[in-house]
Amino acid sequence: MEKMIAYCGLECSKCPALIAKKENNDELRKKTADEWSKQFNAEMKPEDINCDGCLSTGVLIGYCNICEIRKCGIEKKVENCAYCDDYICEKLEKWFKNVPDAKNRLEEIRKNK
């Protein structure tokens, strides 16, 4: 599978929701729904575990449908936030506090672009 980096720096191509949809893998959907239900303290069903990735215009999972970082990236027509003239914005600063790996990924992209 081709590597897909979300606007925020998450690696969509490693997300089980994207993998489950691409492979039509019901066992992975069930496993992921169980894990995420516990992790996020929210009931998730296997049929909820389907996503085409942040950069797509197709099916998105949960929060990705309302993500402000994604919305901003689409409006600015950037490949991801590493390509944005306003990098690092306030939205990303908050995000990076919780997901430092995302920052590292975007920093690496910026360094190599």
Buried (B, 14 or more C-beta within 10 A) or exposed (E): EEEBBBBBBBBBBEBBBBBBBBEEBEEBBBBBBEEBBEEEEEEBEBEBBBBBBBBEEEBBBBEBEEBEBBEBBBEEEBEBBBBBEEBBBEBBEEBBEEBEEBBEBBBEBBEEE
